[in-house]
């Protein structure tokens, strides 16, 4: 997918490109724009030596964007399920705790919070694998 945006800042050969919501934004969400948001600024390697204020076409690598979304959404969900199962095992199978519902709920909450902590800690490592989701492909001629 390719979208046009305006360069609003450049630092160390990284262009900060602002995109405004288009009609395609409703179904894609690859850039990370929320439903109520009308614009987003993303970091793009300035491979075309574009200048401040120029309009550029930026390609979004959908495979990498979907992979990042999958990890961000599915990992906490899997940890939630694991926490519920562990809580059930602790109370109903191994008889460590008497109240099964409370044990399952607390275990689920603990594992979801742990998943967010792990995602936060692993973010620098993960960012290396999904970097360059955005690629500058052309400058727009006025």
C-alpha positions as CSV (number, residue, x, y, z in Angstrom):
1,X,0.0,0.0,0.0
2,X,1.3,3.5,-0.9
3,X,0.2,6.7,0.6
4,X,1.3,10.4,0.2
5,X,2.4,12.4,3.2
6,X,4.2,15.6,4.0
7,X,7.6,15.8,5.6
8,X,7.3,17.8,8.8
9,X,10.8,17.2,10.3
10,X,14.1,15.6,9.3
11,X,16.7,14.3,11.8
12,X,19.7,12.2,11.0
13,X,18.4,11.1,7.6
14,X,15.1,10.1,9.1
15,X,12.1,12.0,7.7
16,X,9.0,12.4,9.9
17,X,6.1,12.2,7.5
18,X,2.6,13.3,8.4
19,X,-0.3,11.4,6.9
20,X,-3.9,12.6,6.9
21,X,-6.8,10.2,7.1
22,X,-8.0,9.0,3.6
23,X,-11.0,6.9,2.6
24,X,-8.7,3.8,2.7
25,X,-7.9,4.3,6.4
26,X,-11.1,2.7,7.6
27,X,-10.1,-0.8,6.6
28,X,-6.3,-0.9,6.7
29,X,-4.9,0.4,10.1
30,X,-1.4,-0.6,9.0
31,X,0.1,2.7,10.0
32,X,-1.3,2.6,13.5
33,X,-3.8,5.4,13.1
34,X,-6.6,5.1,15.6
35,X,-10.3,5.4,14.7
36,X,-10.7,8.9,16.1
37,X,-7.4,10.1,14.8
38,X,-7.2,12.3,11.6
39,X,-3.4,12.3,11.2
40,X,-0.3,10.4,12.2
41,X,3.4,11.1,12.0
42,X,5.7,8.2,11.2
43,X,9.5,7.8,10.8
44,X,10.7,7.0,7.3
45,X,14.3,6.6,6.1
46,X,15.0,9.6,3.9
47,X,16.3,7.6,1.0
48,X,15.2,10.2,-1.6
49,X,16.9,13.2,0.2
50,X,13.5,14.9,0.4
51,X,13.3,18.3,2.0
52,X,11.2,19.7,4.7
53,X,7.6,20.4,3.5
54,X,7.8,18.1,0.5
55,X,5.1,15.6,-0.3
56,X,6.4,12.0,-0.6
57,X,4.9,8.6,-1.5
58,X,5.6,6.1,1.3
59,X,5.0,2.4,0.8
60,X,3.9,0.3,3.8
61,X,5.1,-3.3,4.0
62,X,1.9,-4.9,4.9
63,X,3.5,-8.2,5.8
64,X,5.7,-6.6,8.5
65,X,2.8,-4.4,9.7
66,X,0.5,-7.4,10.1
67,X,3.3,-9.3,11.9
68,X,3.8,-6.4,14.3
69,X,0.0,-6.2,15.0
70,X,-0.2,-9.9,15.5
71,X,2.4,-9.9,18.1
72,X,1.0,-6.8,19.9
73,X,-2.5,-8.3,20.0
74,X,-2.1,-12.0,20.1
75,X,0.6,-12.4,22.7
76,X,-1.4,-10.8,25.5
77,X,-4.5,-12.8,24.5
78,X,-2.4,-16.1,24.6
79,X,-1.0,-15.1,28.0
80,X,-4.6,-14.4,29.2
81,X,-5.7,-17.9,28.2
82,X,-2.5,-19.4,29.7
83,X,-3.3,-17.6,33.0
84,X,-6.8,-18.9,33.1
85,X,-5.7,-22.4,32.4
86,X,-2.9,-22.2,35.0
87,X,-5.4,-20.8,37.6
88,X,-7.8,-23.7,36.8
89,X,-5.0,-26.2,37.2
90,X,-3.9,-24.6,40.5
91,X,-7.3,-24.8,42.0
92,X,-9.2,-27.7,40.4
93,X,-6.4,-30.2,39.6
94,X,-3.6,-29.6,42.0
95,X,-5.9,-28.2,44.8
96,X,-3.4,-25.5,45.8
97,X,-6.2,-22.8,46.1
98,X,-9.8,-23.4,47.2
99,X,-11.6,-20.6,45.1
100,X,-11.3,-21.6,41.4
101,X,-12.9,-18.5,40.0
102,X,-10.7,-16.1,42.0
103,X,-7.6,-18.1,41.2
104,X,-8.3,-18.1,37.5
105,X,-9.1,-14.4,37.4
106,X,-6.0,-13.4,39.4
107,X,-3.8,-15.6,37.4
108,X,-5.2,-14.3,34.1
109,X,-4.6,-10.7,35.2
110,X,-1.1,-11.4,36.3
111,X,-0.2,-13.1,33.0
112,X,-1.7,-10.3,30.9
113,X,0.3,-7.7,32.9
114,X,3.4,-9.9,32.5
115,X,2.8,-10.0,28.7
116,X,2.7,-6.2,28.5
117,X,5.9,-6.0,30.6
118,X,7.6,-8.5,28.3
119,X,6.4,-6.7,25.2
120,X,7.8,-3.4,26.6
121,X,11.2,-5.1,27.4
122,X,11.4,-6.9,24.1
123,X,10.4,-3.8,22.0
124,X,13.9,-2.7,21.1
125,X,14.8,-6.3,20.0
126,X,11.5,-6.6,18.1
127,X,11.9,-3.2,16.4
128,X,15.0,-4.4,14.7
129,X,13.1,-7.3,13.0
130,X,10.2,-5.2,11.8
131,X,12.1,-2.0,11.0
132,X,11.6,-0.3,7.7
133,X,7.9,-1.0,7.6
134,X,7.8,2.3,5.8
135,X,9.8,3.0,2.6
136,X,10.0,6.3,0.8
137,X,9.3,5.5,-2.9
138,X,8.9,8.9,-4.7
139,X,8.6,12.6,-4.3
140,X,5.4,14.2,-5.5
141,X,5.8,16.8,-8.2
142,X,3.6,19.8,-7.8
